[in-house]
C-alpha cells in the first residue's frame, strides 16, 4: 500500500511590530485547512514560523526534516514576498514538492503571482480555502491539472488557467478542525501572565462596503454565522482540553445578528468558562446592544476593538464607513462604562492630509479617549475599491511595507517622512496624555492591563524603532511603570 502523502503548512516569517507586540497569535486558518487536508487523506503538519520567530534557514531545515509532498502557505499583501520565498525554498530543497498558496492577496492577484513566480507556485487557491484545498488534493491524485476543481489557478504550457470561482461554504459548522496539530506552548497574550491564547471564528464575512477594507471584498459582502451552540462547544473544548484561558474572536463582524449573538453570550454565562475574550465589532452594534452590554462582560469579554477610523465626517463618508462621528464617541463610552477595555484606530495620510488635519485628528482622538488608540497609515491594497481613487498618490510599491505602519500615499501637502513622523508623534502625545488617567484608575485589573500594554507598545512595537529620531521612551513613563512593578 502506498504511503500517505503529507502537506506542510508554513506561516510567512513576517514581522512589522504591530499586533505581535501584544501576543503570539494562532494561525486559525491553518487549523481549518489542515482539517480539510486530512479529509483528503493526507497527513498534515502546521509550522508557525512567524510565531516561533524562525528565519528562512530554520524554515529550510524544517522542510527537509518534514519531507512533505506539498508545501502550502497563505498571504496578505504585506506578507506575500515572504510567502513566495517559502515556496521557492521548498522547490530548491526538492523540485518534486508541489507548492500551494492562498489568502486575500493571492485571491485577487493570482495572475501577477503566477506571471512573476511561475517557477515557484504550482497552484493558487482563490477565495475561501477549505473546500478548494480538499478537492485540489483529491484531484492531484489523478493528474497534475485540476481542471475540475473550482477555485484554482495554475499554469500550463505557458498559460494561466483559472477554473472559476466557487460559492461559499454553506454550513461552517461542518468544517473539520485540526486542533491537535497546534503547538500550544507558542501562543500567549503578553498582557496577561501565564496565559494560553486561542482563537475562534463565530462567523465569516461582512456586508458593509468600507473602501479601504479587504475583507468585505474577499467575502463579496456576504455574512455567514455559525450556530451558537457549536461556537460555545468549541470554546469549551479549547478551555478543557487545551488549557486556553484567553481567546481572540477573529470575526470581522460577530455581532451582526443580535439574537444569535445574545444566545452565544447567554450560553457562555451559563457555562462559566474560566476564559477571557478579546473581540472586535462595529460601532453601531455596540450602541444597539447598550441594554445587554452587561452580558458581554459577564460572558468574559474584556477587550473590544471598534473601527472608528476617522474623527471627521468628511473622511468617514469618503471611506464609506457608514457611521457618524458622534456614534464612535458614544460606543467607546458604553464599553468603558461596562468595565471593558476599548481599542480603536484612526487612519492618517489621505491625499488631502495636512499637518493641521493630523493635529485635529489627535485632538479629537483625545476627546474620544479610548483606552488604546492606533494611528495608522492609510494603505491602498492593490485590489481595494479605494486603490483607483488614490493610485496617483502612491509612492511606495514594496508590498512588504503595506502594513498600515509605513506611509504608502504621499499627500499633496506633506512628504512621506512628515506623515511617518506625525504618526509617531500622535502615539507619543496620546499615550503621554493617558498615563495620569491610567495611574488613577481604581480598577486594579484594568490599570495593570493598560500599563503593561503601554510598556509593550513602547518597548516592543514598531514605535521603538521609529522613536529613534524622536527621542527614547519618556522618563516620566519609565518612572511610572517601574514604580508600579509593570516593567
Secondary structure, DSSP 8 states (H G I E B T S, - for coil): -----EEEEE------SSGGGTB----HHHHHHHHHHHHTT-EEEEE-HHHHT--HHHHHHHHHHH--SEEEEE--GGGHHHHHHHHHHHHHH-TT-EEEEESHHHHHHHHHHHHHSTTT-SEEE-SSHHHHHHHHHHHTTT-S--TTSTTEEEEETTEEEE-------S-GGG----GGG--GGG--BTTSTT--EEEE-SEEE-----TT-SHHHHTTT-EEE--HHHHHHHHHHHHHHH---EEEE--S-TTSSHHHHHHHHHHHHHHT-S-EEEEEE-HHHHHHTTTTHHHHHHTTEEEEEE--B-SSHHHHHHTT----HHHHHHHHHHHHHTT-EEEEEEEE--TT--HHHHHHHHHHHHHH--SEEEEEE----TTSTTHHHHGGGB----GGG-SSSS--B--TTS-HHHHHHHHHHHHHHHHHHHHHHHHT-S-HHHHHHHHHHHHHHHHHSHHHHHGGGT-SS-HHHHHHHHHTT--
